[in-house]
Amino acid sequence: MTKAEFIDQIVKTSEEMDLTKKAAGELIEDIFGIMGKAIKKDGRFSYPGFGTFTMKKRAARKGRNPRTGDPIRIKASKTVGFKAAPGLKKIL
């Protein structure tokens, strides 16, 4: 599902609220922005029935340049992990 399809689906399911595509897009952007800030601040964001997003740290490691084969050092980084809630797993 693309972002545009997601916005269309939100507008379609909220017909009683007269939500425009522009308003729905802005709302979705705000929601994901809030989620990102919560993950950064608290290290996790949980939505009951859907799942939990957690910040994970990746250690620095050695790698290889695929083009030349030369060894390179990959810096430590942060990423987000997701664990689905039992309710979401049942739907799948």
N, C-alpha and C positions, 0 to 999 in steps of 0.2 A: 504494500500500500504506500503510495506516495503522500507527500505533505498535502498536495491539492486534493487528493481523494479523501484524506483524513478530514480536512476542513469541510468538504462536501458532505461527508457522513455526519459530522457534528451538526451542521446546519439542518440536514434532513431529519435527524432524530430530535431536534429541538424546535420544531415548527411552531409550537404554542408560544414560544418566547420571542418570535420574530427576530431571530439572530441573523445578521447579515454575514456574508462570507468574510468581509473585512474585519468585523468585530470578532468573529470566531477565530480567525487567524491571529489577531492580536492577543486574544485570550489564551490560545495555545502557546504562543511565544512567551507570554507572562508565566504560565504554568511551568514550562520547561526551564525558564530562567530561575524561578523560585526553587525548583528541584535542584538545579545545579548549584545554587548558592548554599542550600541546605547540606548537600553532599560535601561541599568544600568546607563548610563551617563545622558540621557535626561528624563528618566521616560516613554518614549513612542517611538514607531517606527510605522510609517504609510506608507503603500504602496497603492497608489490610485488604485481603482478598486478591491482590495483584502481585505484590512481591516487595523485595528489598534491594535497593541499590546501595552498594558499599564502595568506598574508595579503597583501592589497593595500591601498594607500592611495589614497583618492579626494581630489583637490584640491578646495579651496573653489571655488564657482562661482556664477554668477548664474542665477536662475530666475524663474518667475512664479507668483503665487498663481492657481490655476486658477479660483477663484470670482470674484475681483475683477480679475485681470489686472495687479495691482500687482507691480512688480519686487521680488524678495526675494533675500537672500544665503543660500546653502546652505553650511553649515560643512563643513570637511574631515572625512572619516570613514575608518574602516577597514572592509574587507569581506573575505570569504574567496572565493578562486577555486578551481576544481577542474579538473584535467587528467586525463582517463582514461588508464589504462595500455593498451598494445596488447592485452593479454589480455581486458580488459573490453570494448574496442571490438569484438573478434571475436565476443563473446557477443551484442552488440547487433546 
